């Protein structure tokens, strides 16, 4: 992940529209709805209570991807691979999957389990320059201070016909919209929690389908081939998430 500071530009990185204040620490684009915070990006070991949800979603993503590209033998780079759950799922489907992870403890944990994960930031610390059939960002893209630069770097690593996969929380999701209403009523806790405001690695931005498509269309030659929603809550692990356990 890009280890640089948050831009304070008043123009939307996604569509070039005007960014206007949404709160004291969040601005929103009038055009595409992209939301940017003043939170400082950083590394973190992860959020507790998400394993079941994320493993299930990774299977859903891979099943969908197999409609577009066979997994068997495909070279896959997972950016910000955390504890390696997506890599494990891709390997189980025959992919040649590897990752890059900025948190040394996570990368070491992956390597101890036999996974090929480089330690460092994307793209500057990436030793294997590809090409890859798939480059994936699972719950990572929203943490990056310069998403446009990350998209450009990912495109450069793809084979012709390769796929960039962006799995991000949506600002149009029911939980996010409810939390925004509660914040306006003087109950900011859930809204700040969804931004991971006090975490070591907060969400720097929030996208919706429209703003994410605008970002990719403006900065790369990639075209949208599929878009779908994923579950955001699982029963198991919910207590750990609500309790705020994080790294």
Rosetta blueprint (number, residue, H / E / L):
1 X L
2 X L
3 X L
4 X L
5 X L
6 X L
7 X L
8 X L
9 X L
10 X L
11 X E
12 X L
13 X L
14 X L
15 X L
16 X L
17 X L
18 X E
19 X E
20 X E
21 X E
22 X L
23 X L
24 X L
25 X L
26 X E
27 X E
28 X E
29 X E
30 X L
31 X L
32 X L
33 X L
34 X L
35 X E
36 X E
37 X E
38 X L
39 X L
40 X L
41 X L
42 X L
43 X L
44 X L
45 X L
46 X L
47 X E
48 X L
49 X L
50 X L
51 X H
52 X H
53 X H
54 X H
55 X H
56 X H
57 X H
58 X H
59 X H
60 X H
61 X H
62 X H
63 X H
64 X H
65 X H
66 X L
67 X L
68 X L
69 X L
70 X L
71 X L
72 X L
73 X L
74 X L
75 X E
76 X E
77 X E
78 X E
79 X E
80 X L
81 X L
82 X L
83 X L
84 X L
85 X H
86 X H
87 X H
88 X H
89 X H
90 X H
91 X H
92 X H
93 X L
94 X L
95 X L
96 X E
97 X E
98 X E
99 X E
100 X E
101 X E
102 X L
103 X L
104 X H
105 X H
106 X H
107 X H
108 X H
109 X H
110 X H
111 X H
112 X H
113 X L
114 X L
115 X L
116 X L
117 X E
118 X E
119 X E
120 X L
121 X L
122 X L
123 X L
124 X L
125 X L
126 X L
127 X L
128 X L
129 X L
130 X L
131 X L
132 X E
133 X E
134 X E
135 X E
136 X E
137 X E
138 X E
139 X L
140 X L
141 X H
142 X H
143 X H
144 X L
145 X L
146 X L
147 X H
148 X H
149 X H
150 X H
151 X H
152 X H
153 X H
154 X H
155 X H
156 X H
157 X L
158 X E
159 X E
160 X E
161 X E
162 X E
163 X E
164 X E
165 X E
166 X E
167 X E
168 X L
169 X L
170 X E
171 X L
172 X L
173 X L
174 X H
175 X H
176 X H
177 X H
178 X H
179 X H
180 X H
181 X H
182 X H
183 X H
184 X H
185 X L
186 X L
187 X L
188 X L
189 X H
190 X H
191 X H
192 X H
193 X H
194 X H
195 X L
196 X L
197 X L
198 X L
199 X L
200 X L
201 X L
202 X L
203 X L
204 X L
205 X E
206 X E
207 X E
208 X L
209 X H
210 X H
211 X H
212 X H
213 X H
214 X H
215 X H
216 X H
217 X H
218 X H
219 X H
220 X L
221 X L
222 X L
223 X L
224 X L
225 X L
226 X L
227 X L
228 X L
229 X L
230 X L
231 X L
232 X L
233 X L
234 X L
235 X L
236 X L
237 X L
238 X H
239 X H
240 X H
241 X H
242 X H
243 X L
244 X L
245 X L
246 X E
247 X L
